[in-house]
Amino acid sequence: MKKKLIQNLHKEYEKHFSNALKEKTTEVKEAIVERAKIISEEEEKRSQLVNAMDSVLDSFAFPNNRPTRSLQDYHGSTFSLKGFIKFLCTDGQYKKIYENMIGHPRKDYMVSVILDVSKSMAGMAALGSTQAFIALAAALFSNNISFSLYTAGSCTRLIKDFNEEWDNSAKAKVYDALTFNDDESNISDAVLYASYHCTSGAKSKVEKTLFILTDGYPSAPKRLRNSLSYADSLGIQTIGLGIGYFTEGIFNYFQNFVVVNNPLDLPGALQNFYNGEPKHEGIREAVGKVVEKIIFRGEQLEKMDEAWKIEMDEVYKAQVERIKKELRFATTSTRNACNLLSIDLCFVLDTTGSMSGYIEMAKTKIKLITENIKKHVNDNSGRTANLRVGFVAYKTCDDPGHLNNQPFTTDHETLQNFVNAQRSSGGRGNEDKEDGILKALSYKWEGLVKFLVLIGDMPDYGRVGTMDQTIANIARQNIYVLYVSIRTNTDAERDRLRKIYQSTTESKIKDKGFREIDMNQIDGNTDKLSDTIVDQVNYVIFSEFM
């Protein structure tokens, strides 16, 4: 009796467990279908982009078995003149008088696509890169090309392996991965892993390509360069893809890159890339600009070459000159762009009466500081420093000359003339230091490496009253602060601001971004101060960005 009761309980338990498992499985399946449906709807919504990408990958990027030559045959739709001549010369023994188009032997490709999901990508870059990511996946699948998908943030995540289908399961994983909130951008790790994974077990003749969708601001710049070199040593072509504004960081790392404003321009830009044409046409408003059609005398031309047929020589030349003037810089080779390191350096200097020695230091040393930084970068890396320098002079709010300033410029002669015009005056205790910092933050910071040099002998007066928030804002923008300590009365302010900076930034510069230059340690020598500023800037550049 007892045994039978236990058996019945077992049966009931198994039945209940089986039903619960089925319900749970059904829930999971429904969730997968629902997530995949969203990605599929996005594919349909972006059908223009997907179709264009499909065509470019098929015809230019990864051509496969395309008919490129004719072969004589016994049957066919095209008559062969060469075959007929042989037929006549052999009295009818040679019978291959037709021809058919045939292609080259099939090529095999392996493609990996990496999507940067760090916080710096949030906004338009995330939106455009997401569309490009999904379009690339759909087009690769359509072309029957083996591909894998990754996201790169604080960690590398494999979304789709080479042997997996582009099905509901893969699309659901893509949906879950599209959250651009990671604190770090470790694309170096993703490139390294994808390169190794792509070559493991792959045939030597397989052509391997790695697309990286990013804004070009990695957490570990030096490691990224090493990873890209590793991929290159394995015969993998790496291509950086930038979608939207503020993606100039790509130029600093990738020898091969394509940058466009609108994801719809990406297929055309990729076609230009694989045709060996320039990969970019300047930055911001000019990036990704492609002349798709030309109207001349009311007639639309598909190709620029047709203009010559209707005597358009002068118009064509004028068009070229107009585009050249419109670009921030002329189209250059990708190698030249990779050799450019963009640096922003802004001095915020107290110019009250007690600071005359430091003002004189700025007048005599600021040009030397800029020259030494550029020279050090070139001598030790072979790269060219695009150094933009700004300057803000602050006093107290009512003093003449308070907030005299020179926004970022690469014309260091103009900067020198501005600094030479500054005079030490005023000062009644604490100055309006935060005013000076806020003025500096109002500039357009664009450098890959950014420095704010803060020089003053008194704490902030506190009139604005938001110094803590201002320093937090600096930290969020990954701007390195060089705080020059002149007197002990600024020690409390320095320590408080450092603590706020370190508690705000979530990047790798947390413990390195707020740096002190103590004048007591260099005997109060302003000549040594200029050398120390150069040393600090060069240390950051070569330890974090080379």
LOVOVEX-494656 format. One record per residue (C-alpha): residue in one letter; x, y, z. Coordinates in steps of 0.25 Angstrom, whole numbers, plus 5000, padded with zeros to 4 digits. Layout:
BEGIN
SITE;res;X;Y;Z
SITE;a;X;Y;Z
...
END
This chain:
BEGIN
SITE;res;X;Y;Z
SITE;m;5000;5000;5000
SITE;k;5011;5009;5004
SITE;k;5019;5006;4992
SITE;k;5007;5009;4983
SITE;l;5005;5022;4989
SITE;i;5020;5026;4987
SITE;q;5018;5022;4972
SITE;n;5006;5031;4971
SITE;l;5013;5042;4977
SITE;h;5025;5040;4968
SITE;k;5015;5040;4956
SITE;e;5009;5053;4961
SITE;y;5022;5060;4963
SITE;e;5027;5056;4949
SITE;k;5014;5061;4943
SITE;h;5015;5074;4950
SITE;f;5030;5076;4947
SITE;s;5027;5072;4933
SITE;n;5016;5082;4931
SITE;a;5024;5093;4938
SITE;l;5036;5090;4929
SITE;k;5027;5091;4917
SITE;e;5021;5104;4922
SITE;k;5035;5110;4925
SITE;t;5040;5105;4911
SITE;t;5028;5112;4904
SITE;e;5031;5125;4912
SITE;v;5045;5125;4907
SITE;k;5042;5122;4893
SITE;e;5031;5133;4893
SITE;a;5042;5142;4898
SITE;i;5052;5138;4888
SITE;v;5041;5140;4876
SITE;e;5037;5153;4882
SITE;r;5051;5159;4882
SITE;a;5055;5153;4869
SITE;k;5042;5159;4863
SITE;i;5047;5173;4867
SITE;i;5061;5171;4860
SITE;s;5053;5165;4847
SITE;e;5044;5177;4847
SITE;e;5057;5186;4848
SITE;e;5062;5178;4836
SITE;e;5050;5181;4828
SITE;k;5049;5196;4832
SITE;r;5063;5197;4827
SITE;s;5061;5189;4815
SITE;q;5068;5200;4806
SITE;l;5080;5199;4814
SITE;v;5080;5184;4815
SITE;n;5078;5183;4800
SITE;a;5089;5193;4797
SITE;m;5099;5186;4806
SITE;d;5095;5172;4800
SITE;s;5098;5177;4786
SITE;v;5112;5184;4791
SITE;l;5116;5171;4798
SITE;d;5112;5162;4787
SITE;s;5119;5171;4776
SITE;f;5130;5178;4782
SITE;a;5134;5173;4796
SITE;f;5132;5158;4795
SITE;p;5130;5154;4780
SITE;n;5127;5139;4779
SITE;n;5127;5130;4766
SITE;r;5124;5142;4757
SITE;p;5124;5139;4742
SITE;t;5136;5146;4737
SITE;r;5141;5139;4725
SITE;s;5135;5130;4713
SITE;l;5138;5116;4710
SITE;q;5135;5109;4697
SITE;d;5125;5098;4698
SITE;y;5117;5088;4690
SITE;h;5104;5095;4694
SITE;g;5101;5109;4698
SITE;s;5093;5122;4695
SITE;t;5105;5129;4689
SITE;f;5111;5126;4676
SITE;s;5127;5125;4677
SITE;l;5134;5131;4665
SITE;k;5147;5125;4670
SITE;g;5141;5112;4671
SITE;f;5134;5113;4657
SITE;i;5148;5116;4651
SITE;k;5154;5104;4657
SITE;f;5142;5096;4652
SITE;l;5145;5100;4638
SITE;c;5160;5098;4639
SITE;t;5158;5084;4644
SITE;d;5147;5080;4634
SITE;g;5136;5079;4644
SITE;q;5144;5071;4655
SITE;y;5145;5082;4665
SITE;k;5130;5084;4669
SITE;k;5131;5094;4681
SITE;i;5125;5105;4673
SITE;y;5117;5111;4685
SITE;e;5122;5118;4697
SITE;n;5117;5120;4712
SITE;m;5121;5129;4722
SITE;i;5127;5123;4734
SITE;g;5133;5128;4748
SITE;h;5146;5127;4755
SITE;p;5146;5116;4766
SITE;r;5138;5119;4778
SITE;k;5144;5127;4789
SITE;d;5142;5125;4804
SITE;y;5141;5137;4813
SITE;m;5140;5138;4828
SITE;v;5135;5151;4834
SITE;s;5134;5156;4848
SITE;v;5126;5169;4852
SITE;i;5129;5176;4865
SITE;l;5120;5186;4871
SITE;d;5125;5196;4882
SITE;v;5114;5197;4893
SITE;s;5122;5206;4902
SITE;k;5115;5219;4908
SITE;s;5123;5228;4898
SITE;m;5114;5222;4887
SITE;a;5101;5226;4893
SITE;g;5092;5235;4884
SITE;m;5093;5236;4869
SITE;a;5106;5227;4868
SITE;a;5098;5216;4875
SITE;l;5086;5218;4866
SITE;g;5094;5218;4853
SITE;s;5103;5207;4857
SITE;t;5092;5198;4861
SITE;q;5085;5199;4848
SITE;a;5099;5196;4841
SITE;f;5101;5184;4850
SITE;i;5088;5178;4847
SITE;a;5089;5182;4832
SITE;l;5103;5175;4831
SITE;a;5098;5162;4838
SITE;a;5086;5161;4828
SITE;a;5094;5164;4816
SITE;l;5105;5154;4820
SITE;f;5094;5144;4822
SITE;s;5088;5147;4809
SITE;n;5101;5145;4802
SITE;n;5103;5131;4809
SITE;i;5116;5136;4816
SITE;s;5121;5130;4829
SITE;f;5120;5141;4839
SITE;s;5121;5144;4854
SITE;l;5116;5155;4863
SITE;y;5122;5162;4875
SITE;t;5119;5173;4885
SITE;a;5131;5180;4892
SITE;g;5129;5188;4905
SITE;s;5135;5184;4918
SITE;c;5136;5170;4913
SITE;t;5135;5163;4900
SITE;r;5122;5156;4897
SITE;l;5120;5146;4885
SITE;i;5106;5148;4880
SITE;k;5107;5139;4868
SITE;d;5117;5128;4864
SITE;f;5121;5124;4850
SITE;n;5114;5111;4850
SITE;e;5101;5117;4856
SITE;e;5089;5122;4847
SITE;w;5084;5136;4846
SITE;d;5071;5131;4852
SITE;n;5062;5135;4863
SITE;s;5072;5131;4874
SITE;a;5083;5139;4868
SITE;k;5074;5151;4866
SITE;a;5069;5150;4880
SITE;k;5083;5150;4886
SITE;v;5086;5163;4877
SITE;y;5073;5170;4883
SITE;d;5078;5167;4897
SITE;a;5092;5172;4894
SITE;l;5088;5185;4889
SITE;t;5090;5193;4902
SITE;f;5100;5204;4900
SITE;n;5104;5206;4915
SITE;d;5117;5199;4918
SITE;d;5127;5207;4925
SITE;e;5139;5203;4917
SITE;s;5141;5201;4902
SITE;n;5151;5189;4902
SITE;i;5150;5187;4886
SITE;s;5165;5183;4887
SITE;d;5160;5170;4894
SITE;a;5149;5168;4884
SITE;v;5159;5169;4872
SITE;l;5169;5160;4879
SITE;y;5158;5149;4882
SITE;a;5151;5150;4868
SITE;s;5165;5149;4861
SITE;y;5168;5137;4869
SITE;h;5154;5131;4867
SITE;c;5154;5134;4852
SITE;t;5167;5127;4849
SITE;s;5165;5114;4858
SITE;g;5162;5103;4849
SITE;a;5160;5112;4837
SITE;k;5166;5108;4824
SITE;s;5178;5116;4820
SITE;k;5172;5121;4807
SITE;v;5160;5127;4814
SITE;e;5159;5142;4813
SITE;k;5157;5147;4827
SITE;t;5151;5161;4830
SITE;l;5148;5168;4843
SITE;f;5138;5180;4843
SITE;i;5139;5189;4856
SITE;l;5127;5198;4858
SITE;t;5132;5209;4868
SITE;d;5134;5223;4870
SITE;g;5149;5221;4872
SITE;y;5151;5224;4886
SITE;p;5156;5211;4893
SITE;s;5159;5209;4908
SITE;a;5173;5203;4904
SITE;p;5179;5210;4892
SITE;k;5192;5203;4892
SITE;r;5186;5190;4894
SITE;l;5177;5193;4882
SITE;r;5189;5196;4873
SITE;n;5195;5183;4877
SITE;s;5182;5175;4875
SITE;l;5181;5181;4861
SITE;s;5195;5178;4858
SITE;y;5193;5163;4862
SITE;a;5181;5162;4853
SITE;d;5189;5168;4842
SITE;s;5200;5157;4845
SITE;l;5189;5146;4843
SITE;g;5185;5152;4829
SITE;i;5172;5158;4835
SITE;q;5167;5171;4828
SITE;t;5162;5180;4839
SITE;i;5153;5192;4835
SITE;g;5148;5202;4845
SITE;l;5134;5207;4842
SITE;g;5129;5220;4848
SITE;i;5115;5224;4847
SITE;g;5111;5239;4851
SITE;y;5118;5251;4856
SITE;f;5130;5251;4866
SITE;t;5136;5238;4861
SITE;e;5150;5244;4858
SITE;g;5156;5235;4868
SITE;i;5156;5224;4857
SITE;f;5166;5232;4849
SITE;n;5176;5230;4860
SITE;y;5176;5215;4860
SITE;f;5171;5208;4847
SITE;q;5179;5208;4835
SITE;n;5166;5204;4827
SITE;f;5154;5211;4831
SITE;v;5140;5217;4826
SITE;v;5133;5228;4833
SITE;v;5120;5233;4829
SITE;n;5109;5242;4835
SITE;n;5097;5234;4831
SITE;p;5097;5219;4831
SITE;l;5090;5219;4818
SITE;d;5103;5225;4812
SITE;l;5111;5213;4817
SITE;p;5109;5203;4805
SITE;g;5113;5214;4795
SITE;a;5125;5217;4804
SITE;l;5129;5203;4805
SITE;q;5128;5201;4790
SITE;n;5138;5213;4789
SITE;f;5147;5206;4799
SITE;y;5147;5193;4791
SITE;n;5149;5200;4778
SITE;g;5162;5206;4784
SITE;e;5156;5221;4785
SITE;p;5158;5230;4798
SITE;k;5152;5225;4810
SITE;h;5147;5238;4816
SITE;e;5145;5252;4811
SITE;g;5148;5261;4824
SITE;i;5141;5261;4837
SITE;r;5127;5265;4843
SITE;e;5119;5272;4832
SITE;a;5127;5266;4821
SITE;v;5129;5252;4825
SITE;g;5123;5241;4816
SITE;k;5119;5251;4806
SITE;v;5117;5245;4792
SITE;v;5113;5252;4780
SITE;e;5102;5242;4775
SITE;k;5097;5250;4763
SITE;i;5101;5262;4755
SITE;i;5091;5272;4748
SITE;f;5096;5280;4736
SITE;r;5088;5288;4727
SITE;g;5076;5281;4732
SITE;e;5081;5268;4729
SITE;q;5084;5257;4739
SITE;l;5097;5250;4738
SITE;e;5100;5237;4745
SITE;k;5115;5238;4743
SITE;m;5125;5249;4744
SITE;d;5131;5244;4731
SITE;e;5119;5247;4723
SITE;a;5121;5262;4726
SITE;w;5133;5262;4717
SITE;k;5124;5258;4705
SITE;i;5115;5271;4707
SITE;e;5127;5280;4709
SITE;m;5127;5281;4724
SITE;d;5142;5283;4726
SITE;e;5141;5296;4734
SITE;v;5129;5292;4742
SITE;y;5135;5279;4746
SITE;k;5148;5287;4751
SITE;a;5139;5297;4758
SITE;q;5132;5286;4765
SITE;v;5145;5279;4770
SITE;e;5150;5292;4775
SITE;r;5137;5295;4783
SITE;i;5138;5281;4789
SITE;k;5152;5283;4793
SITE;k;5149;5296;4800
SITE;e;5137;5290;4807
SITE;l;5145;5279;4814
SITE;r;5152;5281;4827
SITE;f;5164;5275;4821
SITE;a;5166;5269;4807
SITE;t;5165;5254;4805
SITE;t;5178;5247;4810
SITE;s;5183;5233;4810
SITE;t;5178;5225;4822
SITE;r;5193;5224;4826
SITE;n;5194;5239;4828
SITE;a;5181;5240;4836
SITE;c;5186;5229;4845
SITE;n;5199;5236;4848
SITE;l;5191;5248;4853
SITE;l;5190;5249;4868
SITE;s;5180;5260;4872
SITE;i;5183;5267;4886
SITE;d;5175;5278;4893
SITE;l;5183;5286;4903
SITE;c;5176;5298;4911
SITE;f;5183;5307;4921
SITE;v;5174;5313;4932
SITE;l;5183;5324;4939
SITE;d;5181;5333;4951
SITE;t;5186;5347;4946
SITE;t;5184;5355;4958
SITE;g;5195;5363;4964
SITE;s;5202;5352;4972
SITE;m;5203;5343;4959
SITE;s;5213;5352;4951
SITE;g;5224;5342;4951
SITE;y;5215;5331;4946
SITE;i;5209;5341;4935
SITE;e;5223;5343;4931
SITE;m;5226;5328;4930
SITE;a;5214;5327;4921
SITE;k;5219;5338;4912
SITE;t;5233;5332;4911
SITE;k;5230;5317;4911
SITE;i;5216;5314;4905
SITE;k;5222;5314;4891
SITE;l;5233;5305;4896
SITE;i;5223;5296;4903
SITE;t;5215;5293;4890
SITE;e;5228;5291;4882
SITE;n;5234;5281;4892
SITE;i;5221;5273;4892
SITE;k;5220;5272;4877
SITE;k;5234;5269;4876
SITE;h;5234;5258;4887
SITE;v;5222;5251;4880
SITE;n;5228;5251;4866
SITE;d;5242;5247;4871
SITE;n;5237;5235;4880
SITE;s;5225;5230;4871
SITE;g;5227;5236;4857
SITE;r;5213;5242;4858
SITE;t;5209;5256;4856
SITE;a;5203;5263;4868
SITE;n;5191;5272;4864
SITE;l;5192;5281;4876
SITE;r;5181;5291;4879
SITE;v;5184;5300;4890
SITE;g;5174;5310;4898
SITE;f;5176;5320;4909
SITE;v;5167;5326;4920
SITE;a;5172;5337;4929
SITE;y;5163;5339;4942
SITE;k;5163;5349;4953
SITE;t;5151;5353;4962
SITE;c;5138;5356;4954
SITE;d;5139;5371;4955
SITE;d;5154;5372;4951
SITE;p;5157;5377;4937
SITE;g;5163;5366;4929
SITE;h;5155;5355;4936
SITE;l;5152;5344;4926
SITE;n;5161;5349;4915
SITE;n;5162;5336;4907
SITE;q;5167;5330;4894
SITE;p;5159;5318;4889
SITE;f;5166;5306;4884
SITE;t;5175;5309;4872
SITE;t;5186;5302;4864
SITE;d;5192;5315;4861
SITE;h;5202;5316;4872
SITE;e;5207;5330;4868
SITE;t;5193;5335;4870
SITE;l;5193;5329;4884
SITE;q;5206;5335;4888
SITE;n;5202;5349;4884
SITE;f;5189;5347;4892
SITE;v;5197;5342;4904
SITE;n;5207;5354;4903
SITE;a;5196;5364;4904
SITE;q;5192;5359;4918
SITE;r;5195;5367;4930
SITE;s;5196;5364;4945
SITE;s;5186;5372;4953
SITE;g;5175;5372;4964
SITE;g;5173;5361;4974
SITE;r;5166;5362;4987
SITE;g;5167;5349;4994
SITE;n;5161;5337;4987
SITE;e;5158;5338;4972
SITE;d;5147;5334;4963
SITE;k;5154;5321;4958
SITE;e;5142;5314;4954
SITE;d;5138;5325;4944
SITE;g;5151;5322;4937
SITE;i;5149;5307;4937
SITE;l;5135;5308;4932
SITE;k;5140;5317;4921
SITE;a;5150;5307;4917
SITE;l;5139;5296;4917
SITE;s;5131;5304;4907
SITE;y;5141;5302;4897
SITE;k;5139;5291;4887
SITE;w;5148;5279;4892
SITE;e;5151;5270;4880
SITE;g;5165;5264;4884
SITE;l;5167;5249;4886
SITE;v;5175;5254;4898
SITE;k;5170;5265;4906
SITE;f;5178;5274;4917
SITE;l;5173;5285;4926
SITE;v;5185;5292;4933
SITE;l;5180;5300;4945
SITE;i;5190;5310;4951
SITE;g;5186;5319;4963
SITE;d;5191;5322;4977
SITE;m;5177;5324;4984
SITE;p;5165;5315;4985
SITE;d;5152;5318;4977
SITE;y;5144;5329;4983
SITE;g;5131;5321;4983
SITE;r;5122;5332;4976
SITE;v;5117;5322;4965
SITE;g;5116;5311;4975
SITE;t;5116;5299;4966
SITE;m;5131;5296;4966
SITE;d;5129;5281;4970
SITE;q;5119;5279;4959
SITE;t;5129;5286;4949
SITE;i;5140;5277;4953
SITE;a;5131;5265;4952
SITE;n;5127;5270;4937
SITE;i;5142;5270;4934
SITE;a;5144;5256;4939
SITE;r;5132;5251;4931
SITE;q;5138;5257;4918
SITE;n;5151;5249;4921
SITE;i;5159;5262;4922
SITE;y;5173;5261;4929
SITE;v;5175;5272;4940
SITE;l;5188;5277;4944
SITE;y;5186;5284;4957
SITE;v;5198;5293;4960
SITE;s;5199;5295;4975
SITE;i;5206;5308;4979
SITE;r;5202;5311;4993
SITE;t;5197;5302;5004
SITE;n;5184;5309;5005
SITE;t;5180;5302;4993
SITE;d;5183;5288;4998
SITE;a;5168;5286;5004
SITE;e;5162;5290;4990
SITE;r;5172;5281;4982
SITE;d;5169;5269;4991
SITE;r;5154;5271;4990
SITE;l;5154;5273;4975
SITE;r;5163;5261;4973
SITE;k;5153;5252;4981
SITE;i;5141;5257;4973
SITE;y;5148;5255;4960
SITE;q;5152;5241;4964
SITE;s;5138;5237;4969
SITE;t;5132;5242;4957
SITE;t;5140;5237;4945
SITE;e;5137;5222;4942
SITE;s;5148;5221;4932
SITE;k;5162;5215;4933
SITE;i;5167;5229;4936
SITE;k;5161;5229;4949
SITE;d;5174;5229;4957
SITE;k;5182;5236;4947
SITE;g;5173;5247;4942
SITE;f;5175;5257;4953
SITE;r;5190;5260;4954
SITE;e;5197;5270;4963
SITE;i;5209;5278;4960
SITE;d;5215;5283;4974
SITE;m;5223;5296;4973
SITE;n;5230;5293;4986
SITE;q;5236;5280;4980
SITE;i;5242;5288;4968
SITE;d;5247;5300;4978
SITE;g;5236;5309;4973
SITE;n;5244;5310;4960
SITE;t;5235;5315;4948
SITE;d;5245;5310;4938
SITE;k;5244;5296;4943
SITE;l;5229;5297;4943
SITE;s;5228;5298;4928
SITE;d;5237;5286;4927
SITE;t;5229;5278;4937
SITE;i;5216;5281;4929
SITE;v;5223;5276;4917
SITE;d;5227;5263;4924
SITE;q;5213;5261;4930
SITE;v;5206;5262;4917
SITE;n;5216;5253;4910
SITE;y;5215;5243;4921
SITE;v;5200;5242;4919
SITE;i;5201;5242;4904
SITE;f;5211;5230;4903
SITE;s;5206;5222;4915
SITE;e;5191;5223;4911
SITE;f;5190;5226;4896
SITE;m;5202;5219;4889
END
